[in-house]
């Protein structure tokens, strides 16, 4: 059993570093375990994407 997608929406109210250090690795771990097929992000300001890519 698995989810097709997990969507992180509008958690911009935490520090961007926390998203990079905690949220993304946790979701990747779930995906790598085969529990979810795709990861999605929505409701974020565009400024977060260059920050994440640079990490």
C-alpha positions in Angstrom: 0.0 0.0 0.0 1.2 3.5 -0.8 0.0 7.0 -1.4 0.3 8.4 -4.9 1.3 11.8 -3.7 2.1 13.7 -0.5 1.6 17.4 -0.7 3.3 20.0 1.6 1.1 23.1 1.5 1.7 26.5 3.0 4.2 25.7 5.7 6.1 28.9 5.0 5.6 30.0 8.6 8.6 28.0 9.7 12.2 28.9 9.0 13.3 27.8 5.5 16.3 26.1 7.0 13.9 23.8 9.0 12.1 22.9 5.8 15.5 22.0 4.2 16.9 20.2 7.3 13.8 18.4 8.5 10.8 18.4 6.3 12.4 17.5 2.9 14.5 14.7 4.3 11.6 13.2 6.2 9.4 13.2 3.1 12.3 11.8 1.0 12.6 8.9 3.5 8.9 8.1 3.2 9.2 8.2 -0.6 12.4 6.0 -0.6 10.6 3.5 1.6 8.0 3.1 -1.1 5.2 4.6 1.0 4.5 7.5 -1.4 5.3 7.8 -5.1 5.5 11.6 -5.6 6.2 14.6 -3.5 4.5 18.0 -4.1 4.9 21.5 -2.7 2.4 24.3 -3.0 1.6 27.6 -1.4 5.3 28.7 -1.0 6.7 32.0 -2.0 9.1 31.7 -5.0 12.0 32.9 -2.8 12.1 29.5 -1.1 13.0 27.5 -4.2 16.4 29.0 -4.9 17.2 28.6 -1.2 16.3 24.9 -1.3 18.2 24.3 -4.5 21.3 26.0 -3.0 21.2 23.6 0.0 
